[in-house]
C-alpha cells in the first residue's frame, strides 16, 4: 500500500509538468495566410503565430501539389514585403517597388 502512495505522489506531478510542456510546444504554429501564382510559379505565404515574421514557399507551376517547395524564403517583416518579393523575382511583374 505504501508503494502505491509513493507512486501517486511521484507520478502525478511528473505527468502534470509533462502535459504543460508538451501543450506549450504544440501551441506554437505557423499559419497559411494566402496562396497565389504568377509567371511560372505559385506560392504560399505563411506567418509565425505572433505575426512577427513571414515567409514564402514557392513551387514551379508544373510541380505536384504534394511536392516539396522549390524554395523557401524567410525573414520578411510584412506580408506586403513578401508578396512584392514574389512579384518582382518570380512573377516578373514590373512594379515601382522592383529593383531595376
ZILIN-V195728 format. One record per pair of residues at least 24 apart in sequence whose ideal C-beta (glycine too) atoms are under 7 Angstrom apart, sorted by sequence separation. I is the first residue (numbers start at 1). J is the second residue. If there is no record, write none. Layout:
BEGIN
I;J, I;J
END
This chain:
BEGIN
37;61, 54;78, 54;79, 56;82, 54;82, 56;85, 56;86, 58;90, 45;79, 45;82, 45;83, 43;86, 33;79, 38;86, 38;87, 41;90, 41;91, 39;90, 38;90, 39;91, 38;91, 39;92, 38;93
END
